[in-house]
């Protein structure tokens, strides 16, 4: 009889512990979900990069007039701002390290984005960003690039990010990238 009594008490205690854990688990997932929503960054502009295959390692091949092998699509999402002046920054990463980036001194005005209207920037307009004089090199030498006009062998992440033209360090978009 005593054994049955102990088993009953033990099973009731285990059930009570399980019921106490479930609200804690629910609270944990509830907080995790809302923290994730709070940390997500939203920008007034959405950027997308399109590169038409075949993908080559020679950057000047993307700038052949009329071919449109590389394009950036920018969409201003903030409908409260009627116009947004932007500039672009190109970044090329190899194995997670930045090897090429648009120089901070190179600041051509891309133009004005109108609210809610997508803007297509074609390869002809993006060629100035692939010029060696507009690029800051790290991890890959300028001399090697100018001699070969090509990237070293490997996998890359190429991205274009829109920045506010009037305020140099204010990022206006996500990084529209391609792997």
N, C-alpha and C positions, 0 to 999 in steps of 0.2 A: 504494500500500500504506500509505504513511504517513497519507494522508487517511482511509482506512478505520479505521486505528488511532485517530486523533484523534476521529472520529465515535463510535466505540465507547466510548471513555473519557468523552466528553462526555455520551452518553446514560446511561451508568452513574452518572455524577455527578448528573445530573438526577433519576434514579430514587431515588438515595440521599437527595437533598434532599426529595423528595416524601414518602418514608417518614419522614423526620425531622419534617416538618411535621404529619403526621397525628396522632401522639401528642400534640403540643402543642395541636392543635385539639381533640382529645378531652378533654384536661385542662382547656382553657379552658371548654368547654361543661359539663363535670362540675362545676367550681368555680362557674360561673354558676348552674347549677341549684340547688346546695345553698345558695348565698348567698341566692338568691331565697326559698327555703324558710325560711331563718333570719331574714330581715327581715320576713316576713309576721307581722302582729300578730293574735293571737287574744284575744278577750275572753270573759269568763264568760257574757255575755248576748248574744244575737243580736236585733237590732231590725229590724223591717220596717214600712214606712209604706204605707198604702193610701189613695188618694183616689179616690172614685167620680166619674166624669165626669158632667156637664160641669164643666170647671175654670174657676172664676171668679176675679176679682181681689179680690172683697169677702170678707175673712176671716170676718166674722160669718155669712155664708151657710153656712159649714162647721159652724156650731154650732147649727143648728136642731134642737131636741129631737126625738129619734126618727128623724132622717134618716140618721145614721151615714155622712155623706159623707167623714169622715176617721177613720182608725183606725190605731193603732199596736199591733203584735203583738210581745211580748217573750217570749223563751224563755231560761231559765237553763240553760246547757249544763254547768256545773260541778256534777257530781253529788256531789262531796265536801262541798259547802256546802248544807245542807238548806234554808236560807232566805236571801234577799238583799234588803235594804231598798234601794229605788231612788227616785230623783227624775229628772225629765226636763228636758232643755234643748232648746228649739226654736230653730232657726236658719233664716233665710231669706236666700239669696244671690241677687243679680242681677248678671249678667255677671262672676261670680267674686268679687264683693265682698259682704261681709256688710252687709245693710241693717237687719236686725232680728234680735235674739237675746233669749232669756229672760234677764232681769236676774239677776246673781249673788245679789242680795239676796232674790229670790223663790225660795223653797225649799219648795214643798209636798211633803209625803211622799206619794208615789204609792201605796205599799203594799209588800207583801212578795211576792217571786217565789219560788215553790217549785221545787225542782230538777226539771228534765225536763218541767215542765208549762207549756204556752204560756198567756200572759195577754193578753187582748184589752182594750185601752183604747179606749173608744169616743169619739165626738165630744163627748158630754156631759161626759166627764171631761177632755177636752183643751181645752175652751173657756176655762178659766182661763189657759191659756198664750197665747191670742190676745187677751187683754184688754190694752189700751194701758198700764195701770199695771204690768203684769208684764213689759213689753218694754223693752229697751234699744235705742235707735235710733242708727244711724250711716249716713250717706249718704242718709238719708230722714228728714224731720222728723216729730216727734211731732204737731205741729199739722196738717200735711197729712193724716196718717193719721187723726187724730181727726175732722177735718172730713169727709173722704171715706169713711172706714172701708174703704179699698181700697188695694191696692198700685199703684205706678206701672206704666205699660204696659211690657211686656217679658217675657223668659223668666226663670224662677226655678228655684232648687233649694230645696226645703223639706225639712228634716230634723229628726228627733227622735233624741236620743242619751240613753241611760240613764247615770246617774252613781250612785256609791255614796252613799247618804244620809248616812251617818255620817262619811265622809271626803270633803269637798266637791270636791276636785280630782281624784279618782280616777275615770277614765272606765271604765264597766262594760260598754259595748257599742259596736258599730260605729254609724255614723250611718245609721239607716234613712231613706233619702231617696227623693224623687221629683222628676223633672225637669219 
